[in-house]
């Protein structure tokens, strides 16, 4: 959680805020949470976060935070680490082995509306590959890989919703093997991304 009254915007943040009609303090936070600003257009800032996630406003969010409009929340510093802590606490207290998926709401470039995706996982295999298997007509599958962690995240949102104060959902009935993996496996490498680099880079932040 961050109090915007403690944020001093830089010259770059003020310049972007003026063009994009945003609070310069918010822009400063977005810059500080980003590796790179990818696209600035129509009041929307798309960035790559320090986690490697490509999303609006580097995940800096004002919704479901506080009545004080100066309070905002950031993405977890280490979503996978947080998922592991939660998983271990459940194992210790309840003697149950579970997989954990930490989610956030993201937009999609070619679809209207937002969905929940996995930003942190523990124990859950994020992708199931069908490469090398046969389809219903016996043809070999060459590229099919299903992002099951994202599908679980989206299914959970149907019952958690955005304003019901439900912090977690239990998903039952899905058979999987417990594995030590991270949500970074869901992030497409930049060199394989057809759509990165189509616009000018504005700011990079290597800190």
Secondary structure, 3 states (H helix, E strand, C coil): CEEHHHCCCCHHHHHHHHHHCCCHHHHHHHHHCEEEEEEEECCEEEEEECCCCEEEHHHCECCCCCCCCCEEECCCCCHHHHHHHHHHHHHHHHCCCCCEEEEEEEEECCEEEEEEEEEEEEECCCCEECCCCECCCCCECCCCEECHHHHHHHHHHHHHCCCCCCCCCCCCCCCCCCECCCHHHHCCCHHHCCCCCCCCCCCECCC
